[in-house]
């Protein structure tokens, strides 16, 4: 379609612009009614929704690994050395009475981190 030779430009008819920027439905009602219906539906669903129940709090676990310490070096295991802080920790927490230890700390660390014996974790050769 060509433009007229004169300096005037043709504009689109108003019906085309209304179709492009339509904010009302065909029946002439505003789209606000739709928003109100959606809000009421969401409010109804939120009213009947059950609140989430929080479970019991998870316990805090601290593992203390000491190197160069024998089984009976700590006072709570019958040692002669005065260790009041470690005795207090042992008295208020969990103490292992049947466990497996090695002369080096690497296999012990591997046991604690994996839950396996050193030879199962691939560190059995470090005990020799």
Secondary structure by P-SEA (a helix, b strand, c coil): cccccccbbbbccaaaaaaaacccccccccaaaaaaaaaaaaaaaaaaccccccccbbbbbbbbbbcccccccccccccccccaaaaaaaaabbbbccccccccaaaaaaaaaccccccccccccccc
